[in-house]
Amino acid sequence: MKTFNMAAPVDPAEGVVAHTVADVQAAIRRAVSKGLRVRTYTTGHASATYGPMHDALVIQTDIEGGVRVDVDARTARIPAGSSWGEVVAATSPHGLVAVHGTAATVGVVGYMLRGGLSFYSRMFGLAPNSIRSIDLVTADGEPRTADGELFWALRGGGGGFGVVTAVEIDLFPVSSVITGASFWPVAEAGRIVKLWRDWAKDAPDTVTTSLRLMNIAPGPGKPEPITSGQVVCVDGAIIGDTAESRSIRDSLLGPLGEPVHDTWHAAGPEAVLATHMDPPNPVKSFGDHMLLNDVDADTFVAAAGSGSPLLSAELRQLGGAIGRPHPEGGVLDHVAEPLLYQCVGSAADPATTEAGRRRAERIRAELAPWDTGRTVPSFVGSHLQPQGHLDAEQVVAVDRIRQQVDPTGLFRGDICPNATVAT
């Protein structure tokens, strides 16, 4: 089975690639007949978060049909297994965008259900809030369109409800953006982190940015100034190519000083998928993640800066619509914290992995004063890391709904840690 993160291959008792709803139904019947649990899977970007699968039949969804865009209704119907690259290619010609992730290769369904955060999210909110409908096959082998409490619980409830086969999502009118990245030597990081953090607190909702301390490997399109040592990067997207959006760009980048490399430019929305420089091909990596109520710039730079072997240590700007509860949202409809932290390290070999993990542990310890203990499921790096996105009352509620659609716990292995009281 294909796995984007090759450092965390899946090893189930059996595996099935499902191209139709009937394939999903047949796979569930097979699992039940053999006494196996059922696990769901798409691209494998989050495979490190799945946990053991030795007692399970894994259904890898690659449902036929393709992305269908309704321009008048501003919606897209997306079969499970589709990637964000496919969606953006279908929506951008119409001047419409989804609340998509930063990587073209990431699967849509997992991202949407697990609280995806976009460079558009400060304007349009968390990804689950833009889901119009969800089709799935539940433990009884019957296809259904989720409604009522089940529709509420599926949107951020932590999984374990069935096999999602398609989603319909809202699209938003965006025909142009200003997007890109600027880079400075890591020696400038302390000053830049402080300026960026102060700017981010009051930035308008039309802009979302991130700040990363990065070690970038040489390669095509990567000039020598950003590959010769650790750099600090500020990237993101601003909705629209207007005088106002250009003023926002200038208010962000102007005080930061002259970069060694800059790619910020006006473009169509299809350009946003390239901004964050996520790898297009499978990799071996590990990660960590926290939600922060603030951060001290000097502490962050000292922990994640010079000498770090990590590929990236990131602070992402939240707030705006991300922080506001949605009146029709699911169980995970907002994130109150102003900052998201995540790191990514190479797992190319044991020595590199060990050095990176030690640095990740150091950063986690140094940022502990600002760690809220909460996480966003789509950013969690491992099923073993500290995590949790629901409060106790929400856990009880989603467990009750799971019990209704999966009374025998067929899909229990799919539930995120701390999103259930079941053992």
N, C-alpha and C positions, 0 to 999 in steps of 0.2 A: 504494500500500500504506500502511496506517495506521502512523504513527510517533508515539509519545508525545513523544519529544524532537525537536521540529521543527527544532532547530539541527543535527541530524545525519540528514537524510533519506537513505533508501537509494536507490541508482540501479543496479539490476541490469540485466543484458542482457535478462532476462525475469523475470516474477513470476507465481506461482500461489498462490491461496488454496485450501488443501486441507480439505475437510469430512469426508472419509472416508479410511480406509487405502488404498482403491483409488485415490483421488485422489493420494495420496502416491506410490504405485507408478507411476502414469501419468506424474507429473511427473519422477520419476527416469529413466524410460525416455526421456522427451523430452529431458532434459538430456544423457544419454549419446549420443543420436542426433545432437545438435547440437554435441557437443564442448564442452559447458559444465560447469563445476563446479556443485555443489549447495550452497546455503547455507540455513540454517534460521532462522526468525524468528517471533516471536509478537506481542507488544504494542509493541515498539520503545522501551521504557524504556532499554535498554542499547545503542541503535543507534550511539552514539559509539564503542563498543568493537569494532564489527564489522569495520572496515577496508574497503578497496575491494571492490566486488561487480561490477565491469564485465564480468567473465568468467564470471558465474554466473547460474544460474536460482535464484531465491529461492522457497522454499516457506514460505508463511505458514500455520501450522497453526491451524485453527479447527474441531477435530474435534467432530462431533456426539455427543450422548449425555448430556451434563450430568453433574454431580457426583452420585455414588451413595455414600451413607453406609451402612455396615454397623454398626449401633449395638452389637450383641453382640460383634462381632470388634474393634470400635474401629478401623475402617479407613475410608478413602475412596478410591474409584476416580475419577480425575480425567483427563478427556481433554485433550490438548494444546490450548492456546489459552484454557483457563479461567483466570479471574482469582482472586485471593485473596478478593475481595469475594463471589464466588459460593460459594467453599468455606466461608467463615465463616458466610454465611447458611444453608448446609445443615447445618453441624455444631453451631452454638451452641445451637439449640433442644434438643439432646440433652445439653447439658452437656459437650461435647467440643470440643477445639481441635486444630488443626494447628500446627506450628512455622512460622507464617506471617510474612510481612513486615509492614512498617508502612504499606503503601499498598494500598488495595483494588483498584487498577487494574493492579497488576503481575501478569504471567503466572506461573503456578505452576511449570511445567516448568523454565524457565530458572533461576528462583530456586532450585529444589530441587537441580538438577544442579551449580550454580555456587557452592555453599557458603553458602546463605542463612542469615542470622542474624536471630533473632526476639527480641521482648521475653520470650519463653518459653525461649530457648535456654540460659540459664545453668542452668535446671532440666532441660531435655529434650535438650539438645545441638544440634549443627549440623543443619540441615535434611536434608542427604543421608543422615544416619544413620537417619532415620525412613522412608526409602523401602523398601517391601516388594517391589515388582516394577516393572519398566520394560518397556513394549512399544515396539518400534521397527521401522523398515524400514531395512535395511542396503543397501550399495551394489549388491548383486546383485538388488535389488528385492523381496526376500522379507521378509515380516513375521516377527518372532520375539519371544519373551519372553527378556530377557537372563538369563543364568545364569553361574555360575562367574566366571572372570576378567573377562568382559565386564561383568557386573553390578558387579563391584568397580571397574572402570575408569570406567564411566559416572558413578559417584557422585563427582564432583569431578575427573575426569581431564582436563578442559579442552576437551571437545567433539571433534567430528570423527569420530564413530562411526556416525552415521546420523541418521534423522529420528525422534525420539521421538514416539509417538502417544498414549501414556497412561502414567500412573504410578498405583500404589497406595501409599498412605502410612499410617503409624500415626497414630492420634488419641489424645489424652490427656485424662483426666478433669479438667476445669476448668469449674466452673459459675458462679464469681464471681471478680472481680478488684478491686483498687484501682488506678486508673490516672488519668493526667492530666499536667498540666504547670504549673509555677510560673515566674514571670518577675520579673526584677529589672533595674534600670537597669544599663547596661554599666559604670558607675563602680564597681559592687559586684563586678565579675567576678573580680578577683584573689582576693579573700577567698573567694568562693563556689567557684571552681575548686579552691582548696586544700582546703577543707572537703569538697567532693564527692569529690575524689581520695582523701583519707584514709578517708572512709566506704566508698568502693567497694572498697577493698582487702580488707575483711573482711566484706562484706555477704553475707547468706545467699543460697543459690542460687535461692530463690523470687522474687527481685527482679532485674530488669534495667533499667538506666537509661541515659540519655545526657545530655550537657551540650553546649549549643550557644550560640554567639554569633550572633545573628540580626538581620537587617534585614527586618522584616515589613511588607508593603504593607497599607494600609487595605483593609477589606472587611467583609462581613457576619460577625458573631460575633467580630470582632477589636477590642477596646476601645482607645481612644486611648492609654492608657499603654504599650501594647506596639507601637504603630505610629508613635509620635512620635520615635523614635530607636532606636539599636541597644540590644538587650537581651540578657541572659543567661538561658537557659532550662534547667531541669532537668525532664525528663519520663521516663516509663517505665511499668512495670506490675509489680504484686505479685500473685502467685497467691493467691486466696482473699480473703474478707472476714471475717476472724477477728480475735480479739484480738492474735494474733501478727503478722498482716499489718498491722494498724493500728499496732502498735508499731514495725514496720520503717519504715512511712511516717513516723512521728514522729521516728525516729532520723535519717532522711534530711533531712526538711524543717525540723524544729525548730531546729537550729543555724544554718540559713541565714538566719533572720530573716524579717520580714514582706515578702511579695512585693507587687508592684503589681498582679498578676493571678494567680489560681490556679484550676485546673480539676480538681485531684485529687478523685476521688469513687469510691464503691463502685458497681459496675455488673456487668452480664453481660459475658462475654468478647467479644461483638460490639463493645463500645465501644473496644477496643484499637486497631482500625483507624483511629480518628479522633485518637488521642493525639498522633502525631508531626506532624500538620498537613501531610501530603504533599498536593500539588496534585491535585485530582480530574480536571482537564482537561489536554490537551497543552500543553507549555511549550517555550520555547527556553532551554536551560541547558547548562552544562558542569560538570565536576567533577574532583576529584583525591582520592587515597586512599593511606594508608599504614597499616601495623601498627607499633605502638610498644611498646617494652619498658618505658617509663615516660614521664613528661613533667614539665617544670618549669612550674608554673602561671604564673609571671610571664612566662616566655618565650612561652608560648601566648597569653596575653592581649595582650602587646605586639605580637605578630605579627598576630593575628586580631581585635583589639579595635577601639577607637575609630578611626573613619575608614575602616574596611574597607567596600568596596562589595559584598562577597560576601553572598549571601542567607543563608548558614549556614556556620559552621565548627564541626564536631562532634567531640567525644570520646565514644566509646561504651564502656561498661563490658563487658568480656569476663570470662574466668575461669569458675569453676563447671564445669558439664558441657561447656561450649565447649572448655575446655582439657584435657579428659581423652580419651585415645584410646578408641575404641569397639571392643569385641571383634568385632563383626560389621559394622563400617563399611566404607566404600569407601576409595579412595585418599586422599581428603580427609575425615578423620573427626574432626579437632579443630584448633583454633587455639591455640597455646601462649601467644601474646602477651596481656598483660592489657588492652591498650587498642587501639581502632580509631579512626583519624582519617579523616574525609572532609570535603570542602567542596563546596558547590554555589554556582555563580554564574549570574547572568542573562546570556543571550546575545541579548538583545532587539535590540541594535544593535551596530555595530562598536566604538564608543567604550566602551560599557558592558562589552562582552566583554573588550576589551583591558585596561581598568582592573581587572577581576576576575581576569584571568589573571596580571597582574603581582602582585596581592596573593597569589594562590594560590602562585606561585613563591616569594614571600618567606616564606610560612608553611612551605613544604616545606624551604627552606634553613634556617630557624630551628629546625625540628624534627629536622633531620638527625642530631643526636647520639643520638636515641632511635629512629630509623627502622631497623627490622630488615631492610629490603629485601624483605620478604614482603608479599603482598596477599591479599585474599579476592576471587575473581573477580566475585562479585555486587556488589561495591562499587567496582570499578575504573571510573574516569571516562572513559578514552579508550584506544584501542588503542595510542596513542603514549606513554602514561605508563609510567614504570618499574613493572614488575610481575613477579610470580612466586609460585606457591603450592606447587610440587612440588620435591622435591630431585632431584638428578641420577639417582639410582637409580630413583625413581618415574617420571621422564620416560622412561627407557629401557623400563620395564615397560609403561607405557600406549602407547608407540609400537609395541611388539611386538604388543600386542592390536589396535591400530588396523590394523596391517598385515594381520592375519588377516581382519578384516571389511571392510577397504577397501584392497585391494592396489594400486589405481590412484590413490589419493588424491583420489577424487571429492569428499569432504567436507573436504579439507585446509584450505580457507579458514576453516572454522568453529573451528579450534583456537586456543585462547588463546595469546598470545605467551608464550614461554618454557615452554610445556607440551609441546613437541616438539623433536627435533633435526632434523626434516625442514626443508628450505628451500622 
